[in-house]
Amino acid sequence: MAGPARADDTDDAFLVSLRAAGITFPDPGPAIGAGRWVCDAMGKGTQTVDVVKTIQAQNPGLHGDNAARFTAIAANVYCPQTLAASGGKVSGGA
């Protein structure tokens, strides 16, 4: 996954959205990097369910539906065109 990144307005919106969803993190850098990675992976054709599974595996603190929420928030903030292409659906299904 991507390393730490410099925060900008988009990153700030991402972090605010995560907090509003109840997703907390000790350091915003890795969260931003993971959020950007979501769009990179989806842009390369990785299925959403596989992106969610990777996010959960790489971030054990994301329990239950939080990995799917994280993925949806990342896609909505960083690459909304990906959601439009997938019909707006992000699922963590098993």
N, C-alpha and C positions, 0 to 999 in steps of 0.2 A: 504494500500500500504506500501511498505517497507520504512523504515526510512533512514536517511542520511547514507552514506557509505564513506569509505576512497577511495580516487582516486588512480587509478593505470594507466598503459599505455592504457588499454582498455577503462577505463573511460575517459581518456584524448581524445582518438580517438572519443568517443561518443560525448563529448562536442564540439570538433572541427566540427564534422559533423552537429550537431544541429545548430551551429552558421553559418556554410556555407549554410544551408537551410533557414536561416533567423529566426530561432527559438531562442529567447533570454530568459533569466531567471536571476533573481537577485541573486540566490544562487545555485551553482552547486550541492550541496548535495541532495536536493530533486529531482532534475532532474535525477541524477544518480540512486537514489532509484527507481524512477518511471520507468526508462529505464530497470533496472534489473527486476522489477516487471512484465514488459511486457513479458519477457522470462519465468518467473515463471508461469504466467497465461497461456501462450500459451503451455508451457510444460505440464500443467495439462489438456490440451484439450479445454481450453476456445476458442471459435470462435474468429477470428481476429476482426470481426465487433464489438463484445462485448468488446474486449480489447480496441479498439479505442474509443468506447462510454464511457468506464470507465475513460480512460485517459482524455478525454475532460471534463467529469463531475467533475473530481478531480482537473482539471487545467483549470479554466475558461479563462485564458489568451490564451489558444490554440484555436484560432478561425478558422472557415472554415476547410480547408484541413490540417491544421497544426497538428491536433491530429493524423491523418493518417500518415503524414510525420514523426512525432515523433515516432510512433509505428514502422514504416518501418525502420527508422534509428536504433532504439533500437534493433530490431530483427536482422538487418544486422550486427551490431557490437557485440552484446552479444550472439546471438544464431542463426548464419546463417543456421544451420541445420534445424531450424524451417521453414525458408523461402524455403529451398529445399523441405521439406516435403509438403509445401502448394503450390508448383509450383512457388514460388517466388512472390506471389501476396499478397499484403496487401491493403485492401480496407476500406475506411471509409463509404461506402455506407449506404444509409438509407432505 
